[in-house]
Amino acid sequence: MFTKLKKSLAKLARQPDPIDPTSFNDPVALLTEWTPLLKGGGCSFGTHKLVEIHPDRLEFRASMGARLFGMAFIITGIVIFAAAVLAAPPEDQVEWTTQERFFQCVFSVAFFGAGLWLLIHFTRPIVFDRARGYFWKGRNAPTDVFRPEQIRFYAELDAIHALQLLVEQVRRSSGGTGSNRTSSYRSYELNLVLTDGRRINVVDHGNVERLIKDAAQLAVFLGKPVWNA
């Protein structure tokens, strides 16, 4: 019984099998990389969902879970700061030492800053706009800047050849320094494949059902195939 359980867990945790690009019957697939574009994977939960803004514009927007995740860090930072200001020192101390105050403030700023960064990262616009003819990530569209190449993630919609879905087994250390304990989960990546085989990441998160559904909707919107690996 335990042997079967061990084998089942090992099978679940192993890296996905290599992809055979010839199965897609497309010469561009042979030019395309089939390893995850973002190393380290995304979150273990669904961070984004596809939303129709109007018939010619789709956007990936942050899920409620992603927003709450960022807010949790911000609230933790505020609580730590409030404790540093209001909490009484230990019984054997008359007041907090300068060093103790300093480290409490550092921890509060670290949590607050991490939460703010997460909120900014998760809520960054991810846009597909047929009226403008572009995909982009960020608060500025390629048509709104003097040099579109200043935007890190963007592409003309006509240059998109296919949508690529990949899976990555992510392993993270779950203990302190020197601990061998790790946690494992699967992260699912949606990439754009351009006509020359280059790729641009769209989203990367842990909700495979949502991502497959969003990719299908996006494929209809763009008139492009989904390469589901």
C-alpha positions as CSV (number, residue, x, y, z in Angstrom):
1,M,0.0,0.0,0.0
2,F,2.7,2.4,1.0
3,T,4.8,1.5,-2.1
4,K,1.8,2.4,-4.4
5,L,1.3,5.6,-2.6
6,K,5.0,6.5,-2.9
7,K,4.9,5.8,-6.6
8,S,1.8,7.9,-7.1
9,L,3.3,10.8,-5.3
10,A,6.5,10.6,-7.3
11,K,4.5,10.5,-10.5
12,L,2.6,13.6,-9.5
13,A,5.7,15.5,-8.6
14,R,7.8,14.6,-11.6
15,Q,8.5,17.1,-14.4
16,P,6.1,16.9,-17.4
17,D,7.3,14.8,-20.3
18,P,9.2,16.6,-23.1
19,I,7.0,18.0,-25.9
20,D,7.2,16.8,-29.5
21,P,6.6,19.9,-31.7
22,T,6.0,17.8,-34.8
23,S,2.7,16.8,-33.3
24,F,1.3,20.3,-34.1
25,N,2.0,19.9,-37.9
26,D,3.2,23.5,-38.2
27,P,6.7,24.6,-39.3
28,V,6.7,27.5,-36.8
29,A,6.3,24.9,-34.0
30,L,9.7,23.5,-35.0
31,L,11.3,27.0,-34.5
32,T,9.6,27.5,-31.1
33,E,11.1,26.6,-27.7
34,W,9.0,24.2,-25.6
35,T,10.5,24.8,-22.2
36,P,8.8,27.3,-19.8
37,L,9.6,30.9,-20.8
38,L,9.5,32.1,-17.2
39,K,11.9,30.3,-14.9
40,G,10.6,29.5,-11.4
41,G,7.0,29.4,-12.3
42,G,4.1,31.5,-11.2
43,C,1.8,31.3,-8.2
44,S,0.0,28.1,-7.1
45,F,-3.4,29.8,-7.5
46,G,-5.2,31.6,-10.3
47,T,-3.9,35.2,-10.4
48,H,-5.6,36.4,-13.6
49,K,-8.8,36.0,-15.6
50,L,-9.7,37.2,-19.1
51,V,-12.3,39.9,-19.3
52,E,-14.1,41.3,-22.3
53,I,-14.0,45.1,-22.1
54,H,-15.8,45.5,-25.5
55,P,-15.9,43.4,-28.7
56,D,-12.5,44.6,-29.8
57,R,-10.7,44.5,-26.5
58,L,-9.8,41.7,-24.1
59,E,-7.8,42.2,-20.9
60,F,-6.3,39.8,-18.3
61,R,-7.2,41.3,-14.9
62,A,-6.0,40.4,-11.4
63,S,-8.3,37.9,-9.7
64,M,-9.7,38.6,-6.2
65,G,-7.3,36.0,-4.8
66,A,-4.3,37.9,-6.2
67,R,-5.5,41.2,-4.9
68,L,-6.1,39.7,-1.4
69,F,-2.6,38.1,-1.5
70,G,-1.0,41.5,-2.0
71,M,-3.2,43.2,0.6
72,A,-2.3,40.6,3.2
73,F,1.3,41.6,3.0
74,I,0.4,45.3,3.2
75,I,-1.8,44.7,6.2
76,T,0.9,42.7,7.9
77,G,3.3,45.5,7.4
78,I,0.9,48.0,8.9
79,V,0.3,45.7,11.9
80,I,4.0,45.2,12.5
81,F,4.6,49.0,12.4
82,A,1.6,49.7,14.7
83,A,3.0,47.1,17.2
84,A,6.4,48.8,17.1
85,V,4.8,52.1,18.0
86,L,2.1,51.0,20.4
87,A,3.2,47.7,22.0
88,A,4.8,47.8,25.4
89,P,8.4,46.5,25.7
90,P,9.2,43.3,27.6
91,E,8.9,43.3,31.4
92,D,12.6,43.4,31.9
93,Q,12.9,46.6,29.7
94,V,11.9,50.1,30.4
95,E,11.5,50.9,26.7
96,W,12.4,49.4,23.3
97,T,16.0,49.7,22.3
98,T,17.0,51.6,19.2
99,Q,18.0,48.3,17.5
100,E,14.7,46.7,18.3
101,R,12.8,49.7,16.9
102,F,15.0,49.6,13.8
103,F,14.3,45.9,13.1
104,Q,10.6,46.3,13.7
105,C,10.5,49.2,11.2
106,V,12.5,47.2,8.7
107,F,10.2,44.2,8.9
108,S,7.1,46.5,8.5
109,V,8.6,48.3,5.5
110,A,9.6,45.0,3.9
111,F,6.1,43.5,4.2
112,F,4.4,46.7,3.1
113,G,6.8,47.1,0.1
114,A,6.3,43.5,-0.9
115,G,2.5,43.8,-0.8
116,L,2.6,47.0,-2.8
117,W,4.9,45.5,-5.4
118,L,2.6,42.4,-5.7
119,L,-0.5,44.6,-6.2
120,I,1.2,46.7,-8.9
121,H,2.5,43.6,-10.6
122,F,-0.8,41.7,-10.5
123,T,-2.9,44.7,-11.6
124,R,-0.6,45.7,-14.5
125,P,-2.8,45.8,-17.6
126,I,-2.5,42.9,-20.1
127,V,-4.3,44.0,-23.2
128,F,-5.4,42.6,-26.6
129,D,-6.8,45.4,-28.7
130,R,-8.0,44.7,-32.2
131,A,-8.8,48.4,-32.8
132,R,-5.2,49.4,-32.2
133,G,-3.8,46.1,-33.5
134,Y,-1.6,45.4,-30.6
135,F,-1.0,43.2,-27.5
136,W,0.8,44.8,-24.6
137,K,1.6,44.6,-20.9
138,G,1.7,47.9,-19.0
139,R,-0.2,51.1,-18.6
140,N,1.0,52.6,-21.9
141,A,-0.1,51.2,-25.2
142,P,2.5,51.0,-28.1
143,T,0.4,53.6,-29.9
144,D,0.7,56.1,-27.0
145,V,4.5,56.3,-26.9
146,F,7.1,57.7,-29.3
147,R,9.1,54.5,-29.5
148,P,7.0,51.3,-29.0
149,E,10.2,49.3,-28.3
150,Q,10.4,51.2,-25.0
151,I,7.6,48.8,-23.9
152,R,9.1,45.5,-22.8
153,F,6.1,43.2,-23.6
154,Y,4.2,44.1,-26.8
155,A,3.5,42.6,-30.2
156,E,1.4,43.4,-33.3
157,L,-1.6,41.2,-33.4
158,D,-0.8,40.3,-37.0
159,A,2.6,38.9,-35.8
160,I,1.0,36.4,-33.5
161,H,1.0,32.9,-35.0
162,A,-0.3,30.8,-32.1
163,L,-1.0,30.5,-28.4
164,Q,1.2,28.2,-26.4
165,L,0.2,26.5,-23.2
166,L,2.9,24.9,-21.0
167,V,3.1,23.3,-17.6
168,E,6.0,23.5,-15.1
169,Q,6.6,21.6,-11.9
170,V,7.6,24.2,-9.3
171,R,9.5,23.2,-6.2
172,R,10.0,25.7,-3.4
173,S,11.8,25.3,-0.1
174,S,9.3,25.3,2.8
175,G,11.7,25.4,5.7
176,G,14.3,27.6,7.2
177,T,18.0,27.8,6.4
178,G,19.4,24.3,6.1
179,S,16.0,22.6,5.8
180,N,15.5,19.9,3.2
181,R,11.7,20.3,3.2
182,T,10.2,21.4,-0.1
183,S,6.7,22.0,-1.5
184,S,5.7,21.3,-5.0
185,Y,2.9,22.5,-7.3
186,R,2.2,23.0,-11.0
187,S,2.2,26.3,-12.7
188,Y,0.6,26.8,-16.1
189,E,2.0,29.3,-18.7
190,L,0.3,31.0,-21.6
191,N,2.6,32.4,-24.2
192,L,2.2,34.1,-27.6
193,V,4.2,32.5,-30.4
194,L,5.2,35.0,-33.1
195,T,5.6,34.2,-36.8
196,D,9.3,33.8,-36.4
197,G,9.0,31.4,-33.4
198,R,9.8,34.0,-30.7
199,R,7.6,33.9,-27.6
200,I,6.1,36.5,-25.3
201,N,4.6,35.5,-21.9
202,V,1.1,36.6,-21.2
203,V,0.2,35.0,-17.8
204,D,1.6,32.2,-15.6
205,H,-0.5,30.8,-12.7
206,G,-1.8,27.6,-11.0
207,N,-5.5,27.4,-12.2
208,V,-5.3,25.2,-15.3
209,E,-9.1,25.1,-15.9
210,R,-9.3,28.9,-16.0
211,L,-6.2,29.2,-18.2
212,I,-7.5,26.7,-20.8
213,K,-10.9,28.5,-20.9
214,D,-9.2,31.9,-21.3
215,A,-6.9,30.6,-24.0
216,A,-9.8,29.2,-26.0
217,Q,-11.6,32.6,-25.7
218,L,-8.5,34.4,-26.8
219,A,-7.9,32.0,-29.7
220,V,-11.4,32.9,-31.1
221,F,-10.8,36.6,-30.6
222,L,-7.4,36.5,-32.4
223,G,-8.3,33.8,-34.9
224,K,-5.2,31.8,-33.9
225,P,-4.7,28.2,-32.8
226,V,-3.9,27.0,-29.3
227,W,-0.9,24.7,-28.9
228,N,-1.8,22.9,-25.7
229,A,1.2,21.2,-24.3
